[in-house]
């Protein structure tokens, strides 16, 4: 979709620099409307949506930690 450009760092070839193209930057404003659209679709106030997102992040982190622990138990 030509939204990103990846280039090697000229000073350190191990590093890859990633930047948005003009097309990628043009998505910033439409993307900023997504949280409000999700909140409206769920009939939730912004505060409720923020709390839900924090809870979901905690669930994800705990699942990841549990899976990592399960892998080391074997």
Helices and strands as residue ranges (DSSP letters): E 4-8, E 16-20, H 22-25, H 27-32, H 34-42, H 46-73
